[in-house]
Amino acid sequence: MAKLPEPPRPLTTPPETKLLLAGARLWRIYMRGGRRPTSFGDFRAFGPTSSRFDHHDTPPRVQAKGILYAADDPTTCLAEAFQATRVIDRHAGEPWLVGFETARDLTLLDLTGAWPTRAGASMAINSGPRPRARRWSQAIYDAYAGVEGLWYASSMHANRPSVALYERAEAAVPKTPSFHRALSDPAIRGRIDAAAMRLGYRLV
């Protein structure tokens, strides 16, 4: 199994970036209810949490750094959002599915190619221990002022493209999404059913 060492400080390996062009469609699931209700375009300011690429400083608290996780298709969003239980609960926390087009180009560090190995990590940055991946994200954020987020492979859905956007990318998220539905909406029940079947998740 590939190892994931601690990131060097400072991180000096030249970045390999992915340019995500304006108008790229991204999807995400967010919670309107629960402990920390949010809206579709909010970057989470509280962190770090247990999520893979939170770049917040410790200890966990509300801070100026923010992050937003998204993917290039809804099934990947469902796989990631409900991975802890592998149960897609369409009601608890009021989950919503949103699709939006980026308002401008985005410069993302590409974690799907050779850069992780060249920098001293490995492809395990996409799937290995999360606390260490978070420390890599912190080092990346500090080292590359022009990097607005990460382009990575979803370990929960066939290595499908996913993104973790830093608060530097806030202006790329539009004020209005192009798709916006509650998971409990009957109009998307068929889509959710199909995704649950593909993933082997239970649907509530």
Summary of the structure (lengths in Angstrom):
residues: 204
radius of gyration: 16.5
end to end distance: 35.1
largest distance: 50.4
contacts: 628
relative contact order: 0.26
helix: 25%
strand: 28%
